[in-house]
Amino acid sequence: MIGLSILAALFVYGWISFGVVWWVVKWAKKRGRGPVRWGIVAGLVMYHLVFWDFLPTLIVYKYYCATKAGFWVYKTPEQWKAENPGVAETLTWRKMSPDYQASGVKYGFRLNERIVWINKVTESSFVPVGCSEDLIVDLKNNETLIRRTAIGSGRTGTEITRFWTHFGPCYQDSKGFFGKYETAFKKLGKEIK
């Protein structure tokens, strides 16, 4: 029902915009001004009254997708074990990983005594574009082992009212590589019940 109301409002706004542009073109013709130029300006003004954030959001979203999104493996579990001989055998893990909290971390889980999985979310203040980073980090030296970055847009709660600013995540880990590495790092050592 809300969707129909929004479509109806957009329809009415479209007709009002058409009427304003038509009136401006007639006004420009009567006064001997360029009706095409005035009509384009009136159309742009009416468009930007509501959809002013579409182009800036799209530009920032595309830029972040091209420069920040992706999946990086800095160290595999095998490489980590080779650099930390004997440590993996001393680690323990649980099926339900306990929470991990730190400043700047939206949520996190302690995979074992040395390695955590954290999620950081940063949002642009001007346009509704956000960056969600999942990191697997070695706590001893604060070294990032795996990083997955996804870019999305649109503010929560505006999915219907400002649908033109919502673009899906531009990086999706469809093959589940992050989860496979997360499990491999978690299971270094012995399971405790």
C-alpha positions in Angstrom: 0.0 0.0 0.0 2.8 2.4 0.8 4.4 1.6 -2.6 1.2 2.5 -4.4 1.0 5.8 -2.5 4.6 6.6 -3.5 3.9 5.7 -7.1 0.8 7.9 -7.0 2.8 10.8 -5.5 5.5 10.4 -8.2 2.8 10.3 -10.9 1.3 13.5 -9.5 4.7 15.2 -9.2 5.4 14.2 -12.8 2.3 15.9 -14.0 3.0 19.0 -11.9 6.5 19.0 -13.4 5.2 18.7 -16.9 2.8 21.6 -16.2 5.5 23.8 -14.9 7.8 23.1 -17.9 4.9 23.7 -20.3 4.0 27.0 -18.5 7.7 28.2 -18.6 8.0 27.4 -22.3 4.8 29.4 -23.0 6.1 32.2 -20.9 9.4 32.2 -22.7 7.7 32.2 -26.2 5.5 35.2 -25.2 8.6 37.2 -24.0 10.8 36.3 -27.0 13.2 34.2 -25.0 14.6 30.8 -26.0 11.8 28.4 -25.1 14.0 25.3 -25.4 16.6 26.7 -23.0 14.0 27.8 -20.5 12.2 24.5 -20.7 15.4 22.5 -20.1 16.2 24.7 -17.1 12.7 24.3 -15.7 12.8 20.6 -16.2 16.2 20.3 -14.4 14.9 22.4 -11.5 11.8 20.2 -11.1 13.9 17.0 -11.4 16.5 18.2 -8.8 13.8 19.2 -6.3 13.3 15.5 -5.5 16.1 13.5 -7.2 19.0 15.9 -6.3 20.9 13.0 -4.6 20.7 10.4 -7.4 23.7 11.5 -9.5 26.0 12.3 -6.5 25.1 9.0 -4.9 25.7 7.1 -8.2 29.1 8.8 -8.8 30.4 8.1 -5.3 29.1 4.6 -5.3 30.8 3.8 -8.7 34.0 5.4 -7.5 34.1 3.4 -4.3 33.2 0.2 -6.1 36.1 0.7 -8.5 38.7 1.7 -5.8 37.7 0.0 -2.5 35.6 -3.1 -3.1 37.0 -6.6 -3.3 38.6 -9.5 -1.5 42.2 -9.8 -0.4 44.2 -12.6 1.2 47.3 -11.3 2.9 48.1 -14.5 4.6 46.6 -18.0 4.4 46.2 -20.2 7.5 49.2 -22.3 6.2 51.4 -19.2 5.9 50.3 -18.0 9.3 51.1 -21.4 10.9 54.6 -21.3 9.2 55.3 -17.9 10.6 54.1 -18.8 14.1 55.5 -22.3 14.7 53.9 -24.3 17.5 51.2 -21.6 18.2 48.4 -23.2 16.4 48.6 -26.3 18.6 48.0 -24.2 21.7 44.9 -22.4 20.4 41.3 -23.4 21.2 38.0 -22.6 19.5 34.3 -23.1 20.1 31.4 -23.7 17.8 29.7 -20.5 18.9 32.5 -17.9 18.8 32.3 -15.4 21.7 31.8 -11.7 20.9 34.7 -9.4 20.4 34.4 -5.6 21.0 36.7 -2.8 20.2 36.4 0.8 19.2 35.4 1.4 15.6 34.1 -2.2 15.4 30.4 -2.7 14.6 30.5 -6.3 15.6 33.2 -9.0 16.0 33.8 -12.6 17.0 36.8 -14.1 18.7 37.7 -17.1 16.5 40.4 -18.3 18.9 42.9 -16.7 21.4 44.9 -15.0 18.6 42.5 -14.3 15.7 39.3 -12.3 15.5 36.8 -11.5 12.8 35.6 -7.9 12.9 33.2 -5.8 10.9 33.7 -2.1 10.4 31.1 0.1 8.7 31.8 3.6 7.5 29.2 5.8 5.8 29.6 9.0 3.8 28.0 11.9 5.4 26.8 13.8 2.3 25.5 10.9 0.1 24.1 7.6 1.4 27.1 5.4 0.4 28.6 3.0 2.9 31.6 0.7 3.1 31.4 -2.6 5.0 34.7 -4.2 5.8 35.1 -7.7 7.2 38.5 -8.4 8.5 40.3 -11.4 10.0 43.0 -10.0 12.3 45.8 -11.4 14.3 45.5 -9.7 17.7 49.1 -10.1 18.7 50.5 -7.8 16.1 47.2 -6.3 14.8 47.9 -7.7 11.3 45.1 -8.1 8.8 45.1 -11.6 7.4 42.0 -11.5 5.2 39.9 -8.5 4.1 36.5 -8.3 2.3 35.1 -4.9 1.4 31.6 -4.3 0.0 30.1 -1.0 -1.0 26.4 -0.3 -0.8 24.2 2.7 -0.9 20.9 4.0 0.6 20.1 4.8 4.2 18.2 2.2 6.2 14.5 2.9 6.3 14.4 4.8 3.0 14.2 1.7 0.7 10.7 2.8 -0.5 10.8 6.6 -0.2 14.2 7.1 -1.8 14.6 4.0 -3.8 16.7 5.7 -6.5 19.6 5.9 -4.0 19.7 2.2 -3.2 22.3 0.2 -5.1 23.2 -3.3 -4.1 26.6 -4.3 -2.8 29.1 -4.1 -5.6 31.2 -6.9 -4.2 29.6 -10.1 -3.3 31.6 -13.1 -2.1 29.3 -15.5 -4.0 31.8 -18.4 -3.7 32.1 -18.0 0.0 35.9 -17.5 0.1 35.7 -15.3 3.2 33.7 -17.9 5.1 36.1 -20.7 4.1 39.1 -18.7 5.3 37.3 -17.7 8.5 36.6 -21.4 9.3 40.2 -22.4 8.5 41.6 -19.7 10.8 39.0 -20.6 13.5 39.9 -24.3 13.5 43.6 -23.8 14.2 44.0 -25.8 17.3 41.5 -27.8 19.4 37.8 -27.5 19.8 36.5 -27.0 23.3 32.9 -27.8 24.2 
